[in-house]
Amino acid sequence: MKTISRRTFNSTLGKGIGAATLLGSSAFIVANATSQNKKKLGIALVGLGSYSTYQLAPALLDTEHCYLAGIVTGTPEKEGVWASKYGIPKENIYNYQNFDSIKNNPAIDVVYVVLPNSMHADFCIRAAKAGKHVICEKPMAVSVTECDAIIKACKDAGVKLGMGYRLHSEPYTQEIKKYVREKTFGNVHYITADAGYRSRSNPEQWRLNKALSGGGALMNMGVYAIQSVIYGTGENPVSVSAQEYSTQPDYFKDTDETITAQFEFESGTVGNIMTSHNIRANRLFASCDQGWYELDPASTYIPLAGRTSRGDLNFPQESQQKLQMDDFAKHILLGEPNVAPGEMGRRDMIIVEAIYKSIALGGQKIQLNIPVGYGL
């Protein structure tokens, strides 16, 4: 398998894409980071791909407790464009080689790692050693061992660690969690979650390269499905069995295309997930002894939609990324609960590894030794 370095990754990503095109007009220049209210935490985005460009950076224009203070990129052409658009001073702009010097910059409080999965552990650990709080985009890493290393590094450095699990700050998801907590519809008997899309844009993209992604649909959309059946029941699963299939092996030659998995829970609830890079799907449904609830869509950036056996759900639209980053900032500044701690990311990787193990063993049931309440 061909290994792709950080330099090759950035070079490939930049081909044919003008930084100015990615970021649009510079008419939206905001005040220089040095003039920001220091009651807000300064966040540095590591990796300026589409998620940082179109979701995180715009959200940081509206956050109440944090702001975009710096960037880390391997593409020099992006430095000036981002500096101009977001008022980022030169001393707050880093590349992958000089990243460790961020420890000397008091303007940076939080490092948000938004890189290919195989690079998460490296930069999360380096950020922690630099004394910066860490947000890690999902999945946390490519193995449970790497998750352990990230958690240890943050603990040793005395910094906070949060996962980029935006949905836990989003009102539709919070309503589902409330139903579970208060048993609004009684006990959950069956739950199912689907998360997928059709990947057609670029067969050379990093998500289809196992060296960078660590896996395919399961490591990407599958995390949403796993999360859904857990917060939709309020329980961690006790066992899982899984199957994999591919309808286009020539396109998905290095990573999994579609995976289905069946979960058992201590309460007796049963659950199913489906995740795919070749099927459009975005739904959570739970059947309870006093009704049912559903989110469809359940994990998109656009407003979610929900309904129950008692009526539709309706919440105002607000950036999920804004809510997520403000929640993490409030955890640091005000001591509020960490809604998506590192233990949650580690738990999900325990489940991911068990699913891959089950597939390798022909669908055999794998017991999950997850401590009660861990990551919930």
RAHUPE-V150494 format. One record per residue. N is the residue number from 1. RES is the residue in three letters. SS is DSSP state (~ for helix, > for strand, _ for the rest). PSI is psi as a letter, one per 40 degrees, with the letter a starting at -180 (none if undefined). OMEGA is omega as a letter, one per 40 degrees, with the letter a starting at -180 (NA if undefined). Layout:
# RAHUPE-V150494
[[N & RES & SS & PSI & OMEGA] [N & RES & SS & PSI & OMEGA]]
This chain:
# RAHUPE-V150494
[[1 & MET & _ & h & a] [2 & LYS & _ & h & i] [3 & THR & _ & h & a] [4 & ILE & _ & h & i] [5 & SER & _ & i & i] [6 & ARG & ~ & d & a] [7 & ARG & ~ & d & i] [8 & THR & ~ & d & i] [9 & PHE & ~ & d & a] [10 & ASN & ~ & d & i] [11 & SER & ~ & d & i] [12 & THR & ~ & d & a] [13 & LEU & ~ & d & a] [14 & GLY & ~ & e & a] [15 & LYS & _ & h & i] [16 & GLY & _ & e & a] [17 & ILE & _ & h & i] [18 & GLY & _ & h & a] [19 & ALA & ~ & d & a] [20 & ALA & ~ & d & i] [21 & THR & ~ & d & i] [22 & LEU & ~ & d & a] [23 & LEU & ~ & e & i] [24 & GLY & _ & a & a] [25 & SER & _ & i & i] [26 & SER & ~ & e & a] [27 & ALA & ~ & e & a] [28 & PHE & ~ & f & i] [29 & ILE & _ & h & i] [30 & VAL & _ & i & a] [31 & ALA & _ & i & i] [32 & ASN & _ & i & a] [33 & ALA & ~ & d & a] [34 & THR & ~ & e & a] [35 & SER & ~ & e & a] [36 & GLN & _ & i & i] [37 & ASN & _ & h & a] [38 & LYS & _ & e & i] [39 & LYS & _ & e & i] [40 & LYS & _ & i & i] [41 & LEU & > & h & i] [42 & GLY & > & h & a] [43 & ILE & > & h & i] [44 & ALA & > & h & i] [45 & LEU & > & h & i] [46 & VAL & > & h & a] [47 & GLY & _ & h & a] [48 & LEU & _ & f & i] [49 & GLY & _ & a & a] [50 & SER & ~ & d & a] [51 & TYR & ~ & d & i] [52 & SER & ~ & d & a] [53 & THR & ~ & d & a] [54 & TYR & ~ & e & a] [55 & GLN & ~ & d & a] [56 & LEU & ~ & d & a] [57 & ALA & ~ & d & i] [58 & PRO & ~ & d & i] [59 & ALA & ~ & d & a] [60 & LEU & _ & e & i] [61 & LEU & _ & e & a] [62 & ASP & _ & e & a] [63 & THR & _ & i & a] [64 & GLU & _ & d & a] [65 & HIS & _ & e & i] [66 & CYS & > & i & a] [67 & TYR & > & i & i] [68 & LEU & > & h & a] [69 & ALA & > & d & a] [70 & GLY & > & i & i] [71 & ILE & > & i & i] [72 & VAL & > & h & a] [73 & THR & _ & i & i] [74 & GLY & _ & e & a] [75 & THR & _ & h & a] [76 & PRO & ~ & d & a] [77 & GLU & ~ & d & a] [78 & LYS & ~ & d & a] [79 & GLU & ~ & d & a] [80 & GLY & ~ & d & a] [81 & VAL & ~ & d & i] [82 & TRP & ~ & d & i] [83 & ALA & ~ & d & a] [84 & SER & ~ & d & a] [85 & LYS & ~ & d & a] [86 & TYR & ~ & e & i] [87 & GLY & _ & f & a] [88 & ILE & _ & h & a] [89 & PRO & _ & i & a] [90 & LYS & ~ & d & a] [91 & GLU & ~ & e & i] [92 & ASN & ~ & e & i] [93 & ILE & > & h & a] [94 & TYR & > & i & i] [95 & ASN & _ & a & a] [96 & TYR & _ & d & a] [97 & GLN & _ & d & a] [98 & ASN & _ & e & a] [99 & PHE & ~ & d & a] [100 & ASP & ~ & d & i] [101 & SER & ~ & e & i] [102 & ILE & ~ & e & i] [103 & LYS & ~ & d & a] [104 & ASN & ~ & e & a] [105 & ASN & _ & h & a] [106 & PRO & _ & e & i] [107 & ALA & _ & e & a] [108 & ILE & _ & h & i] [109 & ASP & _ & d & a] [110 & VAL & > & h & i] [111 & VAL & > & h & i] [112 & TYR & > & h & a] [113 & VAL & > & h & a] [114 & VAL & _ & f & a] [115 & LEU & _ & i & i] [116 & PRO & _ & i & a] [117 & ASN & ~ & d & a] [118 & SER & ~ & e & a] [119 & MET & ~ & e & a] [120 & HIS & ~ & d & a] [121 & ALA & ~ & d & a] [122 & ASP & ~ & d & a] [123 & PHE & ~ & d & i] [124 & CYS & ~ & d & a] [125 & ILE & ~ & d & i] [126 & ARG & ~ & d & i] [127 & ALA & ~ & d & i] [128 & ALA & ~ & d & i] [129 & LYS & ~ & d & i] [130 & ALA & _ & e & i] [131 & GLY & _ & f & a] [132 & LYS & _ & i & i] [133 & HIS & > & i & a] [134 & VAL & > & h & i] [135 & ILE & > & h & a] [136 & CYS & > & h & i] [137 & GLU & _ & i & a] [138 & LYS & _ & i & e] [139 & PRO & _ & i & a] [140 & MET & _ & d & a] [141 & ALA & _ & a & a] [142 & VAL & _ & e & i] [143 & SER & _ & i & i] [144 & VAL & ~ & d & i] [145 & THR & ~ & d & i] [146 & GLU & ~ & d & i] [147 & CYS & ~ & d & i] [148 & ASP & ~ & d & a] [149 & ALA & ~ & d & i] [150 & ILE & ~ & d & a] [151 & ILE & ~ & d & i] [152 & LYS & ~ & d & a] [153 & ALA & ~ & d & a] [154 & CYS & ~ & d & i] [155 & LYS & ~ & d & a] [156 & ASP & ~ & d & a] [157 & ALA & ~ & e & a] [158 & GLY & _ & f & i] [159 & VAL & _ & i & a] [160 & LYS & _ & i & i] [161 & LEU & > & h & i] [162 & GLY & > & i & i] [163 & MET & > & i & i] [164 & GLY & _ & f & a] [165 & TYR & _ & g & a] [166 & ARG & ~ & d & a] [167 & LEU & ~ & d & i] [168 & HIS & ~ & e & i] [169 & SER & ~ & e & a] [170 & GLU & _ & h & a] [171 & PRO & ~ & d & i] [172 & TYR & ~ & d & i] [173 & THR & ~ & d & i] [174 & GLN & ~ & d & i] [175 & GLU & ~ & d & i] [176 & ILE & ~ & d & i] [177 & LYS & ~ & d & i] [178 & LYS & ~ & d & i] [179 & TYR & ~ & d & a] [180 & VAL & ~ & d & a] [181 & ARG & ~ & d & a] [182 & GLU & ~ & e & a] [183 & LYS & _ & f & a] [184 & THR & _ & d & i] [185 & PHE & _ & f & a] [186 & GLY & _ & a & a] [187 & ASN & _ & i & i] [188 & VAL & > & h & i] [189 & HIS & > & d & a] [190 & TYR & > & h & i] [191 & ILE & > & i & i] [192 & THR & > & i & i] [193 & ALA & > & h & i] [194 & ASP & > & h & i] [195 & ALA & > & h & a] [196 & GLY & > & i & i] [197 & TYR & > & i & i] [198 & ARG & > & h & i] [199 & SER & _ & h & a] [200 & ARG & _ & e & a] [201 & SER & _ & d & a] [202 & ASN & _ & h & a] [203 & PRO & _ & e & i] [204 & GLU & _ & e & a] [205 & GLN & _ & i & a] [206 & TRP & ~ & d & a] [207 & ARG & ~ & e & i] [208 & LEU & ~ & e & i] [209 & ASN & _ & h & a] [210 & LYS & ~ & d & i] [211 & ALA & ~ & d & i] [212 & LEU & ~ & d & a] [213 & SER & ~ & d & a] [214 & GLY & _ & e & a] [215 & GLY & _ & a & a] [216 & GLY & _ & b & a] [217 & ALA & ~ & d & a] [218 & LEU & ~ & d & a] [219 & MET & ~ & e & a] [220 & ASN & _ & c & a] [221 & MET & _ & d & a] [222 & GLY & ~ & d & i] [223 & VAL & ~ & d & i] [224 & TYR & ~ & d & a] [225 & ALA & ~ & d & i] [226 & ILE & ~ & d & i] [227 & GLN & ~ & d & a] [228 & SER & ~ & d & a] [229 & VAL & ~ & d & i] [230 & ILE & ~ & d & i] [231 & TYR & ~ & d & i] [232 & GLY & _ & e & i] [233 & THR & _ & d & a] [234 & GLY & _ & e & a] [235 & GLU & _ & i & i] [236 & ASN & _ & i & i] [237 & PRO & > & i & i] [238 & VAL & > & e & i] [239 & SER & > & i & i] [240 & VAL & > & i & i] [241 & SER & > & i & a] [242 & ALA & > & i & i] [243 & GLN & > & i & i] [244 & GLU & > & i & i] [245 & TYR & > & i & i] [246 & SER & _ & h & i] [247 & THR & _ & e & i] [248 & GLN & _ & g & a] [249 & PRO & _ & d & i] [250 & ASP & _ & d & i] [251 & TYR & _ & d & i] [252 & PHE & _ & g & a] [253 & LYS & _ & e & a] [254 & ASP & _ & e & a] [255 & THR & _ & i & a] [256 & ASP & _ & h & i] [257 & GLU & _ & d & a] [258 & THR & > & h & i] [259 & ILE & > & h & i] [260 & THR & > & i & a] [261 & ALA & > & i & a] [262 & GLN & > & h & a] [263 & PHE & > & i & i] [264 & GLU & > & i & i] [265 & PHE & > & i & a] [266 & GLU & _ & d & a] [267 & SER & _ & e & a] [268 & GLY & _ & e & i] [269 & THR & _ & i & i] [270 & VAL & > & i & a] [271 & GLY & > & i & i] [272 & ASN & > & i & i] [273 & ILE & > & i & i] [274 & MET & > & h & i] [275 & THR & > & i & a] [276 & SER & > & i & i] [277 & HIS & _ & e & a] [278 & ASN & > & e & i] [279 & ILE & > & h & i] [280 & ARG & > & h & a] [281 & ALA & > & i & a] [282 & ASN & > & g & a] [283 & ARG & > & i & i] [284 & LEU & > & h & i] [285 & PHE & > & h & i] [286 & ALA & > & h & i] [287 & SER & > & h & a] [288 & CYS & > & i & a] [289 & ASP & _ & e & i] [290 & GLN & _ & f & i] [291 & GLY & > & a & a] [292 & TRP & > & i & i] [293 & TYR & > & i & a] [294 & GLU & > & i & i] [295 & LEU & > & h & i] [296 & ASP & _ & g & e] [297 & PRO & _ & i & a] [298 & ALA & _ & e & a] [299 & SER & _ & e & a] [300 & THR & _ & i & i] [301 & TYR & _ & d & i] [302 & ILE & _ & i & a] [303 & PRO & _ & h & i] [304 & LEU & _ & i & i] [305 & ALA & _ & i & a] [306 & GLY & > & i & i] [307 & ARG & > & i & a] [308 & THR & > & i & i] [309 & SER & _ & e & i] [310 & ARG & _ & e & i] [311 & GLY & > & i & a] [312 & ASP & > & i & i] [313 & LEU & > & i & a] [314 & ASN & _ & h & i] [315 & PHE & _ & i & i] [316 & PRO & _ & i & i] [317 & GLN & _ & h & i] [318 & GLU & _ & i & a] [319 & SER & _ & h & i] [320 & GLN & ~ & d & a] [321 & GLN & ~ & d & i] [322 & LYS & ~ & d & a] [323 & LEU & ~ & d & a] [324 & GLN & ~ & d & a] [325 & MET & ~ & d & i] [326 & ASP & ~ & d & i] [327 & ASP & ~ & d & i] [328 & PHE & ~ & d & i] [329 & ALA & ~ & d & i] [330 & LYS & ~ & d & i] [331 & HIS & ~ & d & a] [332 & ILE & ~ & d & a] [333 & LEU & ~ & d & a] [334 & LEU & ~ & e & i] [335 & GLY & _ & e & i] [336 & GLU & _ & i & a] [337 & PRO & _ & i & i] [338 & ASN & _ & h & a] [339 & VAL & _ & e & i] [340 & ALA & _ & g & a] [341 & PRO & > & i & i] [342 & GLY & ~ & d & i] [343 & GLU & ~ & d & i] [344 & MET & ~ & d & i] [345 & GLY & ~ & d & i] [346 & ARG & ~ & d & i] [347 & ARG & ~ & d & a] [348 & ASP & ~ & d & i] [349 & MET & ~ & d & i] [350 & ILE & ~ & d & a] [351 & ILE & ~ & d & i] [352 & VAL & ~ & d & i] [353 & GLU & ~ & d & i] [354 & ALA & ~ & d & i] [355 & ILE & ~ & d & i] [356 & TYR & ~ & d & i] [357 & LYS & ~ & d & i] [358 & SER & ~ & d & i] [359 & ILE & ~ & d & a] [360 & ALA & ~ & d & a] [361 & LEU & _ & f & i] [362 & GLY & _ & f & i] [363 & GLY & _ & e & a] [364 & GLN & _ & i & i] [365 & LYS & _ & h & a] [366 & ILE & > & h & i] [367 & GLN & > & i & a] [368 & LEU & _ & h & a] [369 & ASN & _ & g & i] [370 & ILE & _ & h & i] [371 & PRO & _ & i & i] [372 & VAL & _ & h & i] [373 & GLY & _ & e & a] [374 & TYR & _ & h & i] [375 & GLY & _ & e & a] [376 & LEU & _ & none & NA]]
